[in-house]
Amino acid sequence: MDEEMTAADVAANNRAASSISPPTLLPSNLPLLSAFVAFALAQFLKLFTTWFKEKRWDSRRIMSSGGMPSSHSATVMALAVAIGLQEGTSGPAFAIAIILACVMYDASGVRLHSGRQAELLNQIVCELPPEHPLSNIRPLRDSLGHTPIQVLAGAVLGCFIAFLMRKTH
């Protein structure tokens, strides 16, 4: 049996073909975009919070860990909230994002205390006499973790970004 295409069939096929959007420069994945924007904004804000706290500009803060707000917390909260808003909270993607949000506990727990230990060890090494073999070692990084307030600020920022990104899409 031969099938003939009617004018309506041709028009429907043309509409379907034109509804496929061409690839764009930015991804249209709302959770991914929200996470990236939250991370970038949190890192950028560290310039200003450092200036407010220390009264000096430190451009290295934009690429470093630690400080206010927590970019890790902002990232995972933006991801989790955006997934929850887009797909609901009952799917596996939201469950994974919430479990990944446990990094916030790590940021204010283990990493914070590791940073405090590094600070103490750096102070001990500075007080060593110059002839001591460890007196010339490079200082340990002491800005590793976050205080609970920094983690909370990052989480709130991430939620805000996810809601804002949802409104613009």
Z-matrix of the N, CA and C atoms (Angstrom, degrees):
N
C 1 1.438
C 2 1.528 1 108.11
N 3 1.287 2 118.04 1 124.33
C 4 1.456 3 123.34 2 178.97
C 5 1.522 4 109.28 3 -86.69
N 6 1.330 5 113.10 4 137.47
C 7 1.457 6 117.86 5 177.34
C 8 1.509 7 108.74 6 -106.41
N 9 1.266 8 115.55 7 138.57
C 10 1.456 9 120.68 8 178.02
C 11 1.511 10 109.06 9 -109.35
N 12 1.317 11 114.52 10 141.53
C 13 1.462 12 119.26 11 176.90
C 14 1.511 13 109.19 12 -89.90
N 15 1.280 14 115.35 13 130.04
C 16 1.461 15 120.04 14 177.51
C 17 1.523 16 108.85 15 -89.83
N 18 1.286 17 116.91 16 171.29
C 19 1.466 18 122.31 17 177.94
C 20 1.529 19 110.18 18 -62.54
N 21 1.322 20 116.68 19 -34.20
C 22 1.472 21 120.70 20 178.75
C 23 1.526 22 110.71 21 -66.48
N 24 1.354 23 116.46 22 -38.63
C 25 1.466 24 120.18 23 177.92
C 26 1.527 25 111.19 24 -64.34
N 27 1.326 26 116.77 25 -42.67
C 28 1.468 27 121.34 26 179.34
C 29 1.524 28 109.94 27 -62.99
N 30 1.321 29 117.26 28 -44.06
C 31 1.466 30 121.60 29 179.66
C 32 1.527 31 110.95 30 -63.08
N 33 1.337 32 117.13 31 -40.51
C 34 1.469 33 121.15 32 179.52
C 35 1.532 34 110.19 33 -65.65
N 36 1.330 35 116.75 34 -41.00
C 37 1.470 36 120.05 35 178.11
C 38 1.523 37 111.47 36 -64.63
N 39 1.324 38 116.92 37 -39.43
C 40 1.467 39 120.56 38 178.61
C 41 1.524 40 111.43 39 -65.69
N 42 1.344 41 116.82 40 -39.88
C 43 1.468 42 120.26 41 178.07
C 44 1.518 43 110.55 42 -64.78
N 45 1.330 44 117.20 43 -41.11
C 46 1.466 45 121.16 44 179.70
C 47 1.521 46 110.53 45 -64.97
N 48 1.319 47 116.94 46 -40.88
C 49 1.466 48 120.69 47 -179.73
C 50 1.521 49 110.83 48 -68.30
N 51 1.332 50 117.86 49 -35.61
C 52 1.461 51 119.76 50 -178.40
C 53 1.522 52 111.98 51 -79.86
N 54 1.337 53 118.53 52 -15.62
C 55 1.461 54 120.21 53 179.86
C 56 1.522 55 112.21 54 -79.14
N 57 1.326 56 117.29 55 -12.89
C 58 1.457 57 120.42 56 176.27
C 59 1.519 58 107.11 57 -75.72
N 60 1.302 59 115.37 58 118.51
C 61 1.458 60 118.46 59 -175.74
C 62 1.526 61 110.16 60 -81.53
N 63 1.305 62 116.32 61 144.39
C 64 1.466 63 119.56 62 178.38
C 65 1.524 64 109.81 63 -69.20
N 66 1.325 65 117.29 64 156.81
C 67 1.465 66 119.26 65 179.36
C 68 1.524 67 110.35 66 -60.94
N 69 1.319 68 115.55 67 140.40
C 70 1.457 69 120.28 68 -179.71
C 71 1.512 70 109.69 69 -109.15
N 72 1.314 71 114.76 70 165.28
C 73 1.449 72 120.48 71 -179.81
C 74 1.527 73 110.70 72 -70.28
N 75 1.324 74 117.08 73 -40.11
C 76 1.460 75 121.56 74 178.59
C 77 1.524 76 109.94 75 -97.43
N 78 1.326 77 117.33 76 141.43
C 79 1.467 78 118.52 77 177.92
C 80 1.525 79 110.35 78 -68.24
N 81 1.325 80 115.86 79 149.76
C 82 1.459 81 119.24 80 178.88
C 83 1.522 82 111.58 81 -96.85
N 84 1.301 83 117.00 82 12.15
C 85 1.450 84 123.03 83 179.35
C 86 1.527 85 108.09 84 -77.89
N 87 1.325 86 116.45 85 101.28
C 88 1.464 87 121.70 86 -174.81
C 89 1.529 88 113.11 87 -57.36
N 90 1.336 89 120.56 88 -46.54
C 91 1.465 90 118.91 89 179.00
C 92 1.538 91 112.78 90 -61.63
N 93 1.315 92 116.90 91 -41.35
C 94 1.461 93 120.09 92 179.86
C 95 1.520 94 111.13 93 -65.95
N 96 1.311 95 116.67 94 -44.73
C 97 1.460 96 120.68 95 178.35
C 98 1.527 97 111.23 96 -63.09
N 99 1.311 98 117.04 97 -42.22
C 100 1.466 99 121.02 98 179.09
C 101 1.518 100 110.74 99 -60.98
N 102 1.328 101 117.04 100 -43.37
C 103 1.464 102 121.20 101 179.79
C 104 1.524 103 110.89 102 -63.53
N 105 1.336 104 117.41 103 -44.65
C 106 1.469 105 120.56 104 179.48
C 107 1.520 106 112.02 105 -64.06
N 108 1.321 107 116.95 106 -43.52
C 109 1.467 108 120.43 107 -179.94
C 110 1.527 109 110.37 108 -65.09
N 111 1.319 110 117.31 109 -42.24
C 112 1.471 111 120.60 110 179.51
C 113 1.528 112 110.41 111 -63.16
N 114 1.325 113 117.01 112 -42.92
C 115 1.464 114 120.43 113 178.55
C 116 1.528 115 110.80 114 -61.64
N 117 1.330 116 116.24 115 -49.52
C 118 1.467 117 120.48 116 -177.63
C 119 1.528 118 111.41 117 -62.43
N 120 1.324 119 116.97 118 -42.85
C 121 1.462 120 120.23 119 -179.60
C 122 1.528 121 111.09 120 -66.43
N 123 1.321 122 117.37 121 -41.31
C 124 1.471 123 120.31 122 179.05
C 125 1.531 124 110.08 123 -62.48
N 126 1.320 125 117.00 124 -43.36
C 127 1.472 126 119.81 125 178.85
C 128 1.524 127 110.49 126 -64.26
N 129 1.332 128 117.43 127 -40.92
C 130 1.456 129 121.45 128 178.90
C 131 1.528 130 111.18 129 -64.37
N 132 1.329 131 116.70 130 -40.71
C 133 1.471 132 120.42 131 -179.11
C 134 1.526 133 112.36 132 -64.56
N 135 1.332 134 116.69 133 -23.93
C 136 1.471 135 119.85 134 178.93
C 137 1.523 136 111.80 135 -61.62
N 138 1.324 137 117.68 136 -28.33
C 139 1.471 138 120.36 137 175.61
C 140 1.528 139 110.29 138 -59.52
N 141 1.326 140 115.78 139 -44.08
C 142 1.461 141 120.65 140 -176.01
C 143 1.525 142 112.41 141 -77.99
N 144 1.324 143 116.86 142 -36.76
C 145 1.467 144 117.77 143 178.49
C 146 1.521 145 110.60 144 -69.76
N 147 1.330 146 117.13 145 -32.08
C 148 1.474 147 119.77 146 175.31
C 149 1.517 148 109.92 147 -67.28
N 150 1.324 149 116.69 148 -42.83
C 151 1.457 150 119.84 149 178.33
C 152 1.523 151 110.76 150 -62.34
N 153 1.321 152 116.82 151 -43.01
C 154 1.466 153 120.95 152 -179.23
C 155 1.528 154 110.64 153 -62.65
N 156 1.333 155 116.97 154 -40.71
C 157 1.463 156 121.16 155 -176.23
C 158 1.529 157 112.39 156 -79.83
N 159 1.346 158 116.37 157 -42.80
C 160 1.464 159 120.19 158 -172.44
C 161 1.529 160 113.78 159 -108.60
N 162 1.322 161 117.86 160 -2.94
C 163 1.470 162 123.90 161 -179.43
C 164 1.526 163 112.60 162 56.08
N 165 1.342 164 115.22 163 37.96
C 166 1.466 165 120.62 164 175.19
C 167 1.522 166 108.86 165 -151.40
N 168 1.340 167 115.15 166 150.43
C 169 1.459 168 121.12 167 177.52
C 170 1.516 169 108.36 168 -88.59
N 171 1.314 170 116.70 169 131.32
C 172 1.463 171 121.73 170 178.62
C 173 1.527 172 108.06 171 -133.52
N 174 1.332 173 116.09 172 97.82
C 175 1.466 174 120.54 173 -175.68
C 176 1.530 175 111.99 174 -67.29
N 177 1.320 176 118.13 175 -17.00
C 178 1.476 177 120.75 176 177.83
C 179 1.530 178 111.62 177 -67.60
N 180 1.310 179 117.08 178 -21.06
C 181 1.472 180 120.89 179 -178.86
C 182 1.525 181 112.16 180 -63.61
N 183 1.326 182 116.64 181 -24.27
C 184 1.462 183 119.43 182 -177.32
C 185 1.526 184 111.35 183 -69.01
N 186 1.328 185 117.53 184 -20.24
C 187 1.468 186 120.93 185 -179.01
C 188 1.530 187 112.83 186 -116.22
N 189 1.313 188 118.05 187 8.90
C 190 1.462 189 119.42 188 -175.56
C 191 1.524 190 111.78 189 -108.41
N 192 1.318 191 114.53 190 163.98
C 193 1.469 192 119.75 191 178.03
C 194 1.523 193 109.31 192 -92.65
N 195 1.300 194 115.82 193 167.88
C 196 1.458 195 121.23 194 -178.62
C 197 1.517 196 110.84 195 80.09
N 198 1.308 197 116.04 196 168.47
C 199 1.455 198 120.96 197 176.62
C 200 1.517 199 113.44 198 95.84
N 201 1.325 200 113.92 199 179.41
C 202 1.468 201 122.92 200 -174.66
C 203 1.504 202 110.24 201 -104.65
N 204 1.315 203 120.47 202 130.01
C 205 1.465 204 129.41 203 -9.80
C 206 1.526 205 110.27 204 -86.27
N 207 1.300 206 116.28 205 167.92
C 208 1.458 207 121.47 206 178.25
C 209 1.529 208 109.56 207 -71.81
N 210 1.325 209 115.97 208 116.07
C 211 1.469 210 119.06 209 179.32
C 212 1.522 211 111.33 210 -73.34
N 213 1.335 212 116.89 211 -28.84
C 214 1.467 213 119.45 212 175.80
C 215 1.530 214 110.35 213 -63.84
N 216 1.311 215 116.06 214 -45.72
C 217 1.467 216 119.97 215 179.34
C 218 1.521 217 111.08 216 -64.98
N 219 1.326 218 116.77 217 -41.41
C 220 1.462 219 120.11 218 178.49
C 221 1.525 220 110.61 219 -61.20
N 222 1.328 221 116.50 220 -41.51
C 223 1.464 222 121.07 221 -177.90
C 224 1.517 223 111.93 222 -65.51
N 225 1.329 224 116.95 223 -51.65
C 226 1.469 225 118.77 224 -175.67
C 227 1.531 226 111.79 225 -70.60
N 228 1.322 227 117.92 226 -32.33
C 229 1.467 228 118.70 227 177.56
C 230 1.526 229 111.27 228 -71.81
N 231 1.328 230 116.92 229 -38.71
C 232 1.463 231 119.59 230 176.74
C 233 1.528 232 109.66 231 -62.37
N 234 1.318 233 116.72 232 -41.98
C 235 1.459 234 121.12 233 179.12
C 236 1.532 235 110.86 234 -62.63
N 237 1.326 236 116.62 235 -50.16
C 238 1.468 237 120.79 236 -177.53
C 239 1.529 238 111.63 237 -63.79
N 240 1.318 239 116.74 238 -45.51
C 241 1.473 240 119.62 239 -178.67
C 242 1.523 241 110.77 240 -66.68
N 243 1.330 242 117.55 241 -41.84
C 244 1.466 243 119.91 242 179.73
C 245 1.528 244 111.18 243 -63.79
N 246 1.326 245 116.93 244 -40.31
C 247 1.471 246 119.99 245 176.60
C 248 1.524 247 109.70 246 -64.45
N 249 1.324 248 116.90 247 -44.28
C 250 1.461 249 120.43 248 178.61
C 251 1.517 250 112.48 249 -60.71
N 252 1.325 251 116.91 250 -40.61
C 253 1.471 252 120.49 251 179.45
C 254 1.525 253 111.63 252 -70.61
N 255 1.316 254 116.91 253 -36.76
C 256 1.465 255 120.44 254 -175.54
C 257 1.517 256 112.87 255 -82.43
N 258 1.326 257 117.36 256 -43.49
C 259 1.466 258 120.68 257 -172.66
C 260 1.518 259 114.21 258 -113.78
N 261 1.311 260 117.05 259 -5.88
C 262 1.457 261 120.08 260 -175.80
C 263 1.516 262 110.32 261 91.11
N 264 1.308 263 115.29 262 173.06
C 265 1.463 264 120.18 263 -175.04
C 266 1.523 265 113.92 264 -100.79
N 267 1.313 266 117.72 265 4.06
C 268 1.462 267 118.89 266 -176.66
C 269 1.521 268 113.77 267 -98.72
N 270 1.325 269 118.24 268 -2.28
C 271 1.461 270 120.76 269 -176.75
C 272 1.521 271 113.11 270 -91.26
N 273 1.315 272 116.04 271 167.05
C 274 1.469 273 120.70 272 -179.68
C 275 1.525 274 113.36 273 -67.70
N 276 1.326 275 118.71 274 -29.96
C 277 1.465 276 120.40 275 179.90
C 278 1.525 277 110.53 276 -63.94
N 279 1.320 278 117.17 277 -41.49
C 280 1.466 279 120.57 278 178.32
C 281 1.529 280 109.94 279 -66.30
N 282 1.324 281 117.16 280 -40.66
C 283 1.469 282 120.53 281 178.99
C 284 1.526 283 110.68 282 -60.47
N 285 1.322 284 116.76 283 -43.51
C 286 1.469 285 120.53 284 179.11
C 287 1.526 286 110.43 285 -63.66
N 288 1.325 287 116.70 286 -43.85
C 289 1.463 288 120.42 287 -179.24
C 290 1.524 289 111.47 288 -63.02
N 291 1.313 290 117.49 289 -38.98
C 292 1.470 291 120.31 290 179.08
C 293 1.528 292 110.47 291 -67.53
N 294 1.329 293 116.82 292 -40.44
C 295 1.466 294 119.42 293 177.81
C 296 1.524 295 110.18 294 -64.30
N 297 1.334 296 117.17 295 -39.13
C 298 1.463 297 120.43 296 176.55
C 299 1.524 298 111.75 297 -63.45
N 300 1.315 299 117.01 298 -25.31
C 301 1.458 300 120.81 299 178.87
C 302 1.525 301 111.95 300 -66.53
N 303 1.318 302 117.49 301 -9.48
C 304 1.467 303 120.53 302 176.12
C 305 1.524 304 111.56 303 -62.56
N 306 1.340 305 117.88 304 -13.10
C 307 1.455 306 121.51 305 176.16
C 308 1.531 307 109.99 306 -60.50
N 309 1.323 308 117.16 307 -24.87
C 310 1.459 309 120.02 308 178.43
C 311 1.522 310 110.86 309 -65.84
N 312 1.323 311 116.82 310 -37.09
C 313 1.464 312 119.77 311 176.99
C 314 1.527 313 109.60 312 -65.07
N 315 1.332 314 115.86 313 -43.60
C 316 1.460 315 121.02 314 179.38
C 317 1.523 316 111.28 315 -62.36
N 318 1.331 317 117.26 316 -39.80
C 319 1.462 318 121.26 317 -178.16
C 320 1.519 319 111.81 318 -62.81
N 321 1.324 320 116.66 319 -37.13
C 322 1.466 321 118.94 320 -177.76
C 323 1.520 322 111.84 321 -96.24
N 324 1.307 323 118.33 322 -2.72
C 325 1.459 324 120.99 323 -179.72
C 326 1.513 325 111.76 324 -110.34
N 327 1.314 326 114.98 325 -90.93
C 328 1.461 327 121.38 326 -173.93
C 329 1.526 328 111.67 327 -60.06
N 330 1.334 329 118.19 328 -48.02
C 331 1.460 330 120.54 329 -176.54
C 332 1.524 331 111.77 330 -67.62
N 333 1.322 332 117.84 331 -36.54
C 334 1.458 333 120.60 332 178.39
C 335 1.524 334 110.22 333 -63.19
N 336 1.323 335 116.78 334 -45.43
C 337 1.457 336 119.89 335 -178.51
C 338 1.523 337 111.76 336 -71.50
N 339 1.329 338 118.33 337 -31.62
C 340 1.461 339 120.88 338 174.12
C 341 1.521 340 110.36 339 -62.94
N 342 1.320 341 116.57 340 -40.65
C 343 1.461 342 120.99 341 177.66
C 344 1.514 343 111.97 342 -64.68
N 345 1.317 344 116.59 343 -39.71
C 346 1.473 345 119.96 344 178.38
C 347 1.522 346 111.20 345 -67.24
N 348 1.331 347 117.32 346 -37.23
C 349 1.462 348 120.40 347 176.18
C 350 1.520 349 110.63 348 -66.24
N 351 1.317 350 117.55 349 -39.93
C 352 1.466 351 120.99 350 178.31
C 353 1.526 352 110.29 351 -62.69
N 354 1.313 353 116.82 352 -39.85
C 355 1.462 354 121.03 353 178.35
C 356 1.530 355 110.82 354 -61.70
N 357 1.323 356 116.31 355 -43.89
C 358 1.458 357 121.07 356 179.04
C 359 1.530 358 111.32 357 -65.76
N 360 1.326 359 117.18 358 -42.94
C 361 1.471 360 120.49 359 178.57
C 362 1.533 361 111.04 360 -64.29
N 363 1.313 362 117.44 361 -38.80
C 364 1.464 363 120.34 362 176.64
C 365 1.517 364 111.31 363 -61.43
N 366 1.327 365 116.71 364 -39.76
C 367 1.460 366 121.05 365 179.30
C 368 1.531 367 110.06 366 -65.77
N 369 1.328 368 117.04 367 -41.73
C 370 1.472 369 120.82 368 179.13
C 371 1.527 370 110.29 369 -62.96
N 372 1.333 371 117.10 370 -43.97
C 373 1.465 372 120.85 371 -179.29
C 374 1.530 373 110.52 372 -64.39
N 375 1.333 374 118.30 373 -37.58
C 376 1.468 375 121.57 374 178.84
C 377 1.527 376 112.01 375 -63.72
N 378 1.317 377 116.70 376 -28.57
C 379 1.459 378 120.67 377 -178.27
C 380 1.525 379 113.18 378 -87.53
N 381 1.326 380 117.71 379 -2.71
C 382 1.463 381 121.06 380 178.14
C 383 1.523 382 109.75 381 -71.44
N 384 1.322 383 117.53 382 148.18
C 385 1.471 384 119.35 383 176.30
C 386 1.532 385 110.15 384 -65.65
N 387 1.324 386 118.12 385 151.66
C 388 1.468 387 121.89 386 -176.32
C 389 1.528 388 114.06 387 -57.48
N 390 1.319 389 118.13 388 -28.03
C 391 1.464 390 120.24 389 -178.19
C 392 1.531 391 113.19 390 -81.10
N 393 1.319 392 117.34 391 -7.43
C 394 1.468 393 120.67 392 179.27
C 395 1.529 394 109.18 393 -69.13
N 396 1.353 395 117.89 394 139.16
C 397 1.468 396 119.86 395 -177.47
C 398 1.534 397 114.58 396 -62.01
N 399 1.308 398 118.93 397 -24.17
C 400 1.467 399 121.25 398 -179.51
C 401 1.528 400 113.78 399 -94.38
N 402 1.329 401 117.15 400 0.36
C 403 1.464 402 119.33 401 -174.53
C 404 1.527 403 112.92 402 -69.91
N 405 1.319 404 118.29 403 -18.13
C 406 1.465 405 120.97 404 -177.26
C 407 1.524 406 113.80 405 -108.15
N 408 1.314 407 117.95 406 15.34
C 409 1.471 408 118.50 407 179.29
C 410 1.525 409 110.04 408 -75.67
N 411 1.311 410 114.41 409 154.79
C 412 1.465 411 120.85 410 179.32
C 413 1.530 412 108.66 411 -69.88
N 414 1.328 413 117.99 412 137.27
C 415 1.473 414 120.37 413 179.85
C 416 1.527 415 111.92 414 -61.97
N 417 1.316 416 115.77 415 147.80
C 418 1.466 417 121.80 416 176.33
C 419 1.527 418 109.58 417 -76.61
N 420 1.325 419 115.59 418 150.12
C 421 1.468 420 119.43 419 175.28
C 422 1.522 421 108.45 420 -70.56
N 423 1.322 422 115.97 421 125.05
C 424 1.463 423 118.96 422 -177.74
C 425 1.521 424 113.15 423 -109.85
N 426 1.312 425 117.71 424 -1.71
C 427 1.464 426 120.62 425 177.54
C 428 1.525 427 108.47 426 -101.40
N 429 1.311 428 116.30 427 73.31
C 430 1.456 429 120.86 428 -174.70
C 431 1.520 430 112.69 429 -103.64
N 432 1.284 431 117.05 430 -48.57
C 433 1.459 432 120.72 431 -172.05
C 434 1.514 433 112.47 432 -106.91
N 435 1.319 434 114.20 433 -166.42
C 436 1.458 435 121.51 434 -177.07
C 437 1.517 436 110.11 435 -134.20
N 438 1.316 437 115.02 436 151.18
C 439 1.458 438 119.92 437 170.31
C 440 1.529 439 107.23 438 -75.60
N 441 1.320 440 117.38 439 161.43
C 442 1.472 441 118.80 440 177.45
C 443 1.532 442 113.59 441 -56.13
N 444 1.333 443 117.76 442 -34.36
C 445 1.468 444 120.94 443 178.93
C 446 1.530 445 110.49 444 -66.19
N 447 1.332 446 117.44 445 -39.60
C 448 1.469 447 121.00 446 178.36
C 449 1.529 448 110.79 447 -65.32
N 450 1.333 449 116.22 448 -39.04
C 451 1.468 450 120.72 449 177.75
C 452 1.521 451 109.91 450 -66.05
N 453 1.327 452 117.22 451 -45.01
C 454 1.460 453 121.61 452 178.55
C 455 1.531 454 111.16 453 -61.37
N 456 1.327 455 116.86 454 -43.19
C 457 1.473 456 120.58 455 178.72
C 458 1.528 457 110.44 456 -61.38
N 459 1.324 458 117.34 457 -41.80
C 460 1.459 459 120.83 458 177.49
C 461 1.519 460 111.73 459 -63.99
N 462 1.329 461 116.40 460 -41.85
C 463 1.470 462 120.80 461 179.72
C 464 1.529 463 110.93 462 -63.74
N 465 1.323 464 117.15 463 -43.85
C 466 1.467 465 121.23 464 178.81
C 467 1.532 466 109.74 465 -64.02
N 468 1.326 467 116.81 466 -42.29
C 469 1.464 468 120.49 467 177.71
C 470 1.527 469 110.66 468 -60.37
N 471 1.327 470 117.27 469 -44.11
C 472 1.464 471 121.06 470 178.94
C 473 1.519 472 112.43 471 -61.35
N 474 1.325 473 116.87 472 -43.15
C 475 1.476 474 120.81 473 177.39
C 476 1.520 475 110.64 474 -61.89
N 477 1.320 476 115.91 475 -45.01
C 478 1.462 477 121.26 476 -179.72
C 479 1.528 478 111.09 477 -60.38
N 480 1.323 479 116.60 478 -45.45
C 481 1.469 480 120.96 479 -179.77
C 482 1.530 481 110.21 480 -62.75
N 483 1.328 482 117.67 481 -43.55
C 484 1.469 483 120.69 482 -179.42
C 485 1.528 484 110.98 483 -61.77
N 486 1.337 485 116.93 484 -43.30
C 487 1.469 486 119.90 485 178.02
C 488 1.530 487 110.76 486 -66.34
N 489 1.312 488 116.85 487 -41.15
C 490 1.455 489 121.26 488 179.37
C 491 1.529 490 111.48 489 -64.52
N 492 1.324 491 116.77 490 -43.48
C 493 1.467 492 120.95 491 179.50
C 494 1.528 493 110.04 492 -65.56
N 495 1.309 494 116.69 493 -35.56
C 496 1.479 495 120.86 494 178.83
C 497 1.519 496 110.04 495 -63.52
N 498 1.327 497 116.76 496 -39.53
C 499 1.474 498 121.41 497 -178.69
C 500 1.532 499 111.26 498 -69.04
N 501 1.339 500 117.23 499 -30.47
C 502 1.469 501 119.68 500 -177.39
C 503 1.517 502 112.88 501 -85.11
N 504 1.319 503 117.83 502 -12.92
C 505 1.473 504 119.78 503 -179.91
C 506 1.495 505 111.03 504 -96.88
